[in-house]
Amino acid sequence: KLGAALQLAAAAHGLRRAPRLMLSTAIDSPQLIGPWHPVLLLPARGLQRMDDDQLDMALTHELVHLQRRDLWLGLVPALAQHLFFFHPLVHLAAREYGIAREAAVDAAVVAGNRHCRHHYGRLLLQLGVAPRPGAGLASASPSFLSLKRRLLMLQDTPSFPRAGAVLILAVVALVGVAPLRLVAMP
């Protein structure tokens, strides 16, 4: 059943072949590992709590990581952290990259389906917080802060209109430039 679901989801995402699938008792959330020969790890304990829709969303999430080549791209911040371990901004940038990567994949999973956001958010809460097993690996939220940010990004908030953004920018420019002009006058 799992293998067939994975093959179907991989074909739907245009992947030539699905990653190898393994169950593990050592993890609490689905993880994708291995850039050369990807393996999709599913939590043996958590799998019983997932219904078919949740399993489909979890598989889709990991396959989107594979489709986006996140395992390869995740090596860049991991390498930077190893080379510049002493620099605090490198660790901050790597953390923000991980959160942005997860947010982009979350957005791809729920794209075009407003009702899916609610169910996907519940899945994220069910999976909870799981520390990253290693640098560059695609996995669950490594902290409560990142989980909270992912859930907030799932909220269906209306986007700010472009005309409003232009108006605010014009007002800020006028307010910022007008005093400079008045001071520069002889």
Secondary structure by P-SEA (a helix, b strand, c coil): caaaaaaaaaaaaccccccbbbbbccccbbbbccccbbbbbccccccccccaaaaaaaaaaaaaaaaaaaaaaaaaaaaaaaaacccaaaaaaaaaaaaaaaaaaaaaaacccaaaaaaaaaaaaaaccccccccccccccccaaaaaaaaaaacccccccaaaaaaaaaaaaaaaaaaaaaaacc
